[in-house]
Each structure stands twice: as structure tokens, then as C-alpha cells.
Amino acid sequence: MNLPEKVSICEVGLRDGLQNEKVIPTTDDKVALLKGIIDAGYKVIEVGSFMHPKKVPQMADTDEIFKRIGEVPDDVELRALIPNTRGVQRAIDCGCKKVKLNVSASRMHNLKNLNRTPEESVAGFADCVKMANENNIAISGSISMPFASPWEGRTPVEDVDAIIEAYMKVGINEISLSDASGQAVPNQVYSLCKHVREKYPEASWWLHFHNTRGAAMANILAAMQAGMTRFDASFGGLGGCPFVPGAAGNISSEDVINMLDEMGIATGIDVLKVMALSRKVGELVGHGLDSYVLRAGRSKDLIASQTE
């Protein structure tokens, strides 16, 4: 089995994890969680989003979190999701140095929500790219539902290619493939990942899997076999997309890190610290979390307890 020696994990719990919650942690709590995430060894963290507060009230304090966190290590990247140039301006004002745009590969979804095709949406991002570049802010893009959507089923590869090429045309070469609807399966993941890596060698990739139907871990393994090495995950498996039917459930950060640890694949992240953070998050949101490792513990801890 051809697998990488090292994998990068982006913690998205502060954004994708919390955006679906009814109980919203305070800004102080979020800042404390962010500091804990950095301390655990993460090098890439999605802090929040600059969406309209009325649409996503859970993210209304993202600007304040960036202002309060202060200096972070040079090798730590803090990013935020944006919808438009207003989001870029908010990033400028609060000191955020990396932003991410998103478009849906589901043509029906994009047309219903924005009255634009996905390619038209990406073409409209040119002003965001220009504004970000002029203010030394890095910018990346995300494609939701590149594998399948609740409206059309399997997403044609040609539709994904068209969006990738539209992103590249406006100057975005870092792209995330986001299974927001949780419909992806491993053979499809392997095929698409292999395809985009071969067809667009100048691009860099992130994979974002929801565990809605229990396939996220297998999908990560399939993506690694196809050469992918960068993945999003959320503490405690918290979150899901509020705009997609039945799409709750990111893959749990500690579950992914534990699996990679057991496989001898380095992440640079302390899984015990992540588990402690997830327990704290569970207390803050007031309900149980979808994390196997929190329930069962690490395999190595179980073995150690039997030999004492």
C-alpha cells in the first residue's frame, strides 16, 4: 500500500464545527480553544468565517477572535471562509492573513442559491483575488460536492474540471474538495483525486470529508492512496453544513490523528491534547460528540492498561 510518511491536518472545528450549534461558545471560549489548538501542534487552522452574521450567527465574532489572538508562530496559518470582497475587507481590518472562497459543484444548488452557474460564481471571485493580493492576504478556493449532491447525484468529473479551471483563471491554485453532503465513497474519491493530481500538477489540494454516512475515514485512506496529504477535520466530529439536507457530521480530528499515529504516518499533532480539547468542546456545546476515540480511548492506552 503506497501511503505518505507525513500528513497535514487542518482543524476546522472553530468554523465548520461550531456553525451548526444552537449553543454558541463565548468569544473568550473560542480564543481559548484556538490557543489550545495551536498548542496541540496544528499548523493550519480555520478560525471562522466572514459570512453575514444574520445568516451564520455562530461566526459573528470571527473578526474579534483574530484581533484577540495576537501573534502566532510563523509556521501557523490561520484562515477564514469568505463570501465576497466584503469578507476580504473584514480580513484586512482584523489581521486575518488567509481567506478561502467556496462554490458548489452542484449546478442546481448554485443556481438556486446564487442564480449563477458555478463557473460564473468563480469568475466573480476575481475582485476578491485582486483585493487580497493587494493587501498581502493569501487566498484559496473550495469546491463543495465535487463527488455527489443531494440534487443531482454523482457529480460529473467535467463539472469539477470546469470549476478548477475557473479558479486557476482568476489566480487560485490551492483548492479544497469538500464532500459537504457526505455522499462520497472510496473508489470515487481515489479516482477523482488521482485525476486532478495528474491533470492539474500546478495545483495543491485539501480534502474535506463529512462522516454523514460513516465513509469519511475510508475516503481519507483512498485519498492518501491517490497521493493526497492534506485533510480537514473537526474536534469531536462536530459540525456539518447548515445548508445541505442531512449533512451533519465532520470526521473527528482525534479519530483521524489516532488512525494515522497507529499507521506510523506523522501529523505533528498531539492526539491527547486534541482529545482534551474535544471534551472541553462537548462541555461548551452541551451534548455528546461523534468521536470513537473519546469513547474508547487510544489503542495503545488500552494495551498499556492490560500490561500494568
C-alpha positions in Angstrom: 0.0 0.0 0.0 1.5 3.3 -1.1 0.9 5.8 1.6 2.6 9.1 2.6 5.1 9.4 5.5 3.5 12.7 6.7 0.1 14.2 6.5 -1.2 17.8 7.3 -4.4 18.2 9.2 -6.4 21.5 9.3 -8.6 21.9 12.3 -11.9 23.3 11.1 -13.9 22.8 14.3 -14.0 26.5 15.2 -15.7 27.2 11.8 -17.4 24.1 10.3 -17.8 22.5 13.7 -19.5 25.4 15.5 -21.5 26.9 12.7 -24.3 24.4 13.2 -24.6 24.7 17.0 -27.5 26.1 18.9 -25.4 26.9 22.0 -22.7 29.3 20.8 -19.5 29.4 22.9 -18.4 32.8 24.0 -15.6 34.7 22.2 -13.3 34.1 25.2 -14.0 30.4 25.0 -13.3 30.3 21.2 -10.0 32.2 21.8 -9.0 29.7 24.5 -9.8 26.8 22.1 -7.8 28.4 19.4 -4.8 28.7 21.7 -5.2 25.1 22.7 -5.4 24.0 19.0 -2.1 25.8 18.3 -0.5 24.3 21.4 -1.6 20.8 20.2 0.7 21.2 17.2 -1.7 22.2 14.3 -0.1 24.3 11.6 -3.3 25.2 9.7 -6.5 26.2 11.5 -9.8 27.5 10.1 -10.8 30.1 12.7 -14.2 31.1 11.4 -16.0 32.8 8.5 -16.8 36.3 7.5 -20.3 35.4 6.4 -23.3 37.8 7.2 -24.0 37.5 11.0 -27.7 37.1 10.3 -27.1 34.0 8.1 -24.5 32.4 10.4 -24.7 34.0 13.8 -22.3 31.4 15.3 -19.5 33.1 13.3 -20.4 36.7 14.1 -17.3 37.1 16.3 -14.7 35.8 13.9 -13.2 39.3 13.5 -12.8 39.7 17.3 -11.1 36.3 17.6 -8.4 37.3 15.1 -7.9 40.6 16.9 -7.6 38.9 20.3 -5.3 36.0 19.4 -2.4 38.4 18.7 0.9 37.0 17.4 1.0 33.3 16.5 4.1 31.2 15.5 5.4 32.0 12.0 4.7 28.4 10.8 1.0 28.5 11.9 -1.6 29.5 9.3 -4.9 30.9 10.4 -7.6 31.1 7.7 -11.3 32.1 7.4 -14.0 31.5 4.9 -15.3 34.5 2.9 -18.2 35.0 0.5 -17.1 38.1 -1.3 -15.0 41.3 -1.3 -16.7 42.4 1.9 -15.2 39.3 3.5 -11.7 40.3 2.2 -12.1 43.7 3.8 -13.1 42.2 7.1 -10.0 40.1 6.9 -7.8 43.1 6.2 -9.4 45.0 9.2 -8.9 42.2 11.7 -5.5 40.9 10.7 -6.5 37.7 9.0 -3.8 36.6 6.5 -5.5 33.8 4.7 -9.0 33.5 3.2 -10.9 30.8 1.4 -13.7 31.1 -1.2 -16.3 28.4 -1.9 -18.5 27.4 -4.8 -20.8 24.4 -5.2 -20.2 21.8 -8.0 -23.9 21.1 -7.9 -25.2 23.3 -10.6 -28.7 23.2 -9.3 -27.5 24.1 -5.8 -25.5 27.0 -7.1 -28.3 28.3 -9.4 -30.9 28.1 -6.6 -28.8 29.9 -4.1 -26.9 32.4 -6.2 -28.7 32.4 -9.6 -25.3 31.7 -11.2 -23.5 28.6 -12.6 -20.5 27.5 -10.6 -18.2 28.9 -13.3 -19.9 32.2 -13.2 -19.5 32.3 -9.4 -15.8 31.6 -9.6 -15.3 34.2 -12.4 -16.9 36.8 -10.0 -14.1 36.0 -7.4 -11.5 37.9 -9.5 -12.1 41.1 -7.5 -11.6 39.1 -4.3 -8.3 37.8 -5.5 -7.1 41.2 -6.7 -8.1 42.8 -3.3 -6.4 40.0 -1.3 -3.2 40.2 -3.4 -3.0 43.9 -3.0 -3.2 43.5 0.8 -0.8 40.5 1.1 -3.6 38.1 2.0 -3.3 34.6 0.7 -6.4 33.1 -0.9 -7.6 29.6 -1.7 -10.7 28.1 -3.1 -13.1 25.3 -2.1 -15.4 23.1 -4.2 -18.4 21.8 -2.4 -20.0 18.5 -3.5 -17.4 17.5 -6.1 -18.3 13.9 -5.6 -22.1 14.0 -5.4 -25.0 16.2 -4.4 -28.5 15.5 -2.9 -30.0 17.2 -6.0 -28.2 15.6 -9.0 -26.4 12.5 -7.5 -22.9 11.8 -8.8 -21.1 14.9 -9.9 -19.6 14.7 -13.4 -15.8 15.0 -13.5 -16.2 17.5 -16.3 -18.1 19.8 -13.9 -15.3 19.6 -11.4 -12.7 20.3 -14.0 -14.6 23.4 -15.2 -14.6 24.9 -11.7 -10.9 24.1 -11.1 -10.0 25.8 -14.4 -12.2 28.8 -13.5 -10.4 29.1 -10.1 -7.0 28.9 -11.9 -8.1 31.5 -14.4 -8.6 34.0 -11.5 -5.3 33.1 -9.9 -6.3 30.5 -7.3 -4.2 27.3 -7.3 -4.9 26.0 -3.8 -8.2 24.1 -3.9 -10.2 22.1 -1.4 -12.5 19.3 -2.5 -15.3 19.3 0.1 -17.7 16.4 0.5 -20.3 18.7 2.3 -23.1 16.3 1.6 -21.3 13.2 2.9 -22.0 11.1 -0.2 -18.5 10.3 -1.4 -17.3 6.7 -1.5 -13.7 5.4 -1.6 -13.4 4.3 -5.2 -14.8 7.5 -6.4 -12.5 9.5 -4.1 -9.5 7.6 -5.4 -10.5 8.2 -9.0 -11.1 11.9 -8.7 -8.1 12.6 -6.6 -5.8 10.7 -9.0 -7.4 12.6 -11.9 -7.0 16.1 -10.5 -3.4 15.5 -9.4 -2.4 14.3 -12.8 -4.4 16.8 -14.8 -3.5 19.9 -12.7 0.0 19.3 -11.3 0.4 23.0 -10.6 -2.4 22.9 -8.0 -2.3 22.0 -4.4 -5.1 20.2 -2.7 -7.1 19.8 0.5 -9.7 17.1 1.1 -12.7 17.8 3.4 -14.9 14.8 4.3 -18.1 14.7 6.3 -18.8 11.4 8.1 -22.5 11.6 7.5 -22.8 8.0 6.3 -19.7 6.6 8.0 -17.4 6.6 5.0 -15.1 9.5 5.8 -12.2 7.5 7.3 -12.2 5.1 4.3 -12.3 8.2 2.0 -9.3 9.7 3.7 -7.4 6.4 3.2 -8.4 6.3 -0.5 -7.3 9.9 -1.0 -3.9 9.1 0.6 -3.5 6.2 -1.7 -4.1 8.6 -4.6 -1.3 10.8 -3.3 -3.2 13.4 -1.2 -1.6 14.5 2.0 -3.8 17.4 3.4 -7.1 16.9 5.1 -9.6 18.9 7.2 -11.1 17.5 10.4 -13.2 18.8 13.3 -12.7 18.3 17.0 -15.1 15.7 18.3 -16.6 15.2 14.8 -18.6 18.4 15.5 -20.4 20.2 12.7 -21.9 19.9 9.3 -23.2 22.2 6.6 -26.4 24.0 7.7 -27.4 24.5 4.0 -27.3 20.8 2.9 -30.1 18.3 3.9 -28.9 15.8 6.5 -25.2 16.8 6.1 -24.3 17.0 9.8 -21.1 15.3 10.9 -17.5 16.1 10.1 -14.8 13.5 10.5 -13.4 13.6 14.1 -9.9 15.1 14.4 -8.8 12.8 17.1 -10.1 9.7 15.2 -8.1 10.7 12.1 -4.9 11.6 14.1 -5.2 8.4 16.1 -5.5 6.3 13.0 -2.5 8.0 11.4 -0.5 7.6 14.6 -1.3 3.8 14.6 -0.3 3.6 10.9 3.0 5.4 11.5 2.1 8.4 9.5 3.3 11.6 11.1 1.0 14.6 11.7 3.0 16.6 14.3 -0.2 16.9 16.4 -0.6 15.6 20.0 -3.7 13.5 20.0 -4.0 13.6 23.8 -4.2 17.4 23.7 -6.8 17.2 20.9 -8.9 14.7 22.9 -8.8 17.1 25.9 -9.9 20.0 23.6 -12.8 17.9 22.3 -14.0 17.1 25.8 -14.0 20.8 26.6 -15.9 21.5 23.4 -18.5 18.9 24.4 -19.0 20.7 27.7 -19.3 24.1 25.9 -22.0 23.0 23.4 -23.8 20.8 25.9 -24.1 17.5 24.1 -22.1 14.3 23.2 -19.7 14.3 20.3 -19.3 11.8 17.4 -15.8 10.6 18.3 -14.8 6.9 18.6 -11.5 7.7 20.3 -13.2 9.8 23.0 -15.5 6.8 23.8 -13.0 4.0 23.5 -9.6 5.6 24.1 -6.5 5.1 22.0 -5.5 1.5 21.2 -2.1 2.0 22.8 -3.7 3.1 26.0 -5.8 0.0 26.1 -2.8 -2.2 25.6 -0.8 -0.4 28.2 -3.6 -0.8 30.8 -3.6 -4.6 30.2 0.1 -4.9 31.0 0.2 -2.9 34.2 
